Amino acid sequence: MADRRNHEPEPDPATTPELRWQLFRVRRHIGWARTQGLGRLIEEDQLDPFARIPVAIRRARWRLSHDNRPNAVPVFLVGLQRSGTNMLTRGFERAPEFEVHNENDRRAFTRFRLRDESRIRAIVEASKHAFVLFKPLCDSHRTAGFLDTLETPSRGLAIWAYRGYRGRVRSSVAKFGDSNRRALRRIAAGTGSHLWQAGGLSEENLELIRTFDYDQMTPESAAALFWFVRNSLFFELALDRRSDVALASYEATIEEPESSMRSLCAFVGLPYRDALIEGIEQRHPGAPSVDIDPRIRERCEGLEDALGAAMARRAIYPDG
């Protein structure tokens, strides 16, 4: 029963009535608590008051002596779910210079989608903080627009976070079951063009999606294919050629937390401090074994190599 709840099909956010949507979210969180443990759920959703209250106090104290209105820098943390974005969000949240708006923050998001530009611009310009972080993962295909058309006094920055496809596949299937397969099936059938999962996809990748039989495809292969088409956007949108977009690797962050966070701090213009990597357990990430369709595996490995090469080309080496 718990497993079925955990993997309950997600209703269409665009058409589902509010009450049904909220009931779905409650049931899904109950399922996650049962299958993954309450402690893990509290950590991922940042529900621990003993962790949140000190952070809130530091930010409140910072605002008493600082006022950057209307010049806060908007920072968009984008990429794909289950790629370490919560880890990075928690890190930046420990810096009092940052105001953070996660996907469940109704001031900035509606059902995980970023609100209109006028609302986001107003949030940024009203902030006393130096930076305002948003995590619009479902809108990652709109990254260039966020940077080019928001028209805040201070231009925005974006961080595209990615995780190796093997680790992301295992994490996604454990958390969301076959949700990627269901979305890909709808896109392939022509009934899912309005879904966020289809947003910004190239015609080439849409055609690739249509070549597979989703009745035969495993959830793992579907999660890998989804990893491929969504992370391909980094190159298809020419984000790899922009100086206002950084790459962040989950594996690099857990293997070398300090150097990885120092690079991101240098990118956004934030002084580094050790508090930003509290809670990140330094370890070798490994490469979990997953059974994936060979055609999909080949594409994933090629894209993973390309992302790694882009990381190497764009590496930031701060002076200290």
Secondary structure, DSSP 8 states (H G I E B T S, - for coil): -HHHHHT-----TTTS-HHHHHHHHHHHHHHHHHHH-HHHHHHHTT--HHHHHHHHHHHHHHHHH---TT--EEEEEEE-SSSSHHHHHHHHHTSTTEEEE-TT-TTTEETTEE--HHHHHHHHHH--SSEEEE--GGGGGGHHHHHHH---SS--EEEEEE--HHHHHHHHHHHHTTHHHHHHHHHHHTS-TTSGGGTT--HHHHHHHHTS-TTT--HHHHHHHHHHHHHTHHHHTTGGG-TTEEEEEHHHHHHSHHHHHHHHHHHHT----GGGGTT--------------HHHHHHHHHHHHHHHHHHHHT------
